[in-house]
Amino acid sequence: MVASGPTNVAKRGLAMTDVTPNVVAIARQFIEAIPHSRALGMRLETLGEGCVVMTMPYDARFVGDPATGVLHGGAVSALMDTASGAAVMCHPSAPVSTATLDLRIDYFRPATPGQTITARAECYHVTRSVAFVRVTATDDDDTRPVAAATGAFTLDRPRGAK
């Protein structure tokens, strides 16, 4: 699946009821199996074929600059990485597992204190063993991204799959 960019994920993202229950269950298990995603309060909002929208609420425990109340970039990157992995896991190629090989993040501005961060990830291309993802993180102002990233993830397919 090739699309023009991660901003299309929200338009093309499907409600979780529009995909098979098995895919939703696998995505939830993937997210819930990661202790830091639970600790950070990450939530799966929408799930489509290779597209995921996840949120992370503002939490003062994860502030990186106490003087300003801005969330630490590590919390934002964790959300972006988790959303990207979930996008790989719900890709139509039906991988059985994935791991981050590379995630290059550009930070554009600090997230606004007190606001939820939303990550929109899209797995836009797969090869036999690697999946490629684009992801954007925003706060309440979705016209001004907080960060954007591209990544490569392992793509472990079921035995016998091409």
C-alpha positions, 0 to 999 in steps of 0.5 A: 500500500502506497499513500502520499503521507502520514496525514492521510492515515486519519482519513483512511484509518478505519474504525477498529470494528472495520477490520477483523477481530483477530487483527484488532486482538493482535494489535492490542496484544502487541501494545499491551505486551510492552510495559512502557506503552502501558506505563505511558498510557498509550491507547489504540484509537483507530486501526486499518490495513497498515494504518494506526492512530494512537494517543498518549495523554499528558502526564506530569511524570513524563515532563522533560523540562519542569520549568515549562512542563513540556513532555520529554522527547523520549515519551513522544518517540516511544509513542511514535515507535509503538504506533509504527510497530502496530502499523506494521503488525496490521499490514495486509502482509500479516506479519507474526512479529516485528522489531524496530531496525531504524527510526529517524525522528525530526522534532519540529517543536515542543508539545504543548503542556497539558495536551494529548499527543497523537501519533498517526503511523502508516506502513506504506511499503514492505519487502520480503523482510523489511517494512517501511513506516511514516509517522507524525506526532501532533498535539491539539494543533494538528496543523503543526506537527510536533515530530515526524519520523520514518522507520524500517522494521523487521517483517517476520512472516508466517512460515510459507508466506511470501 
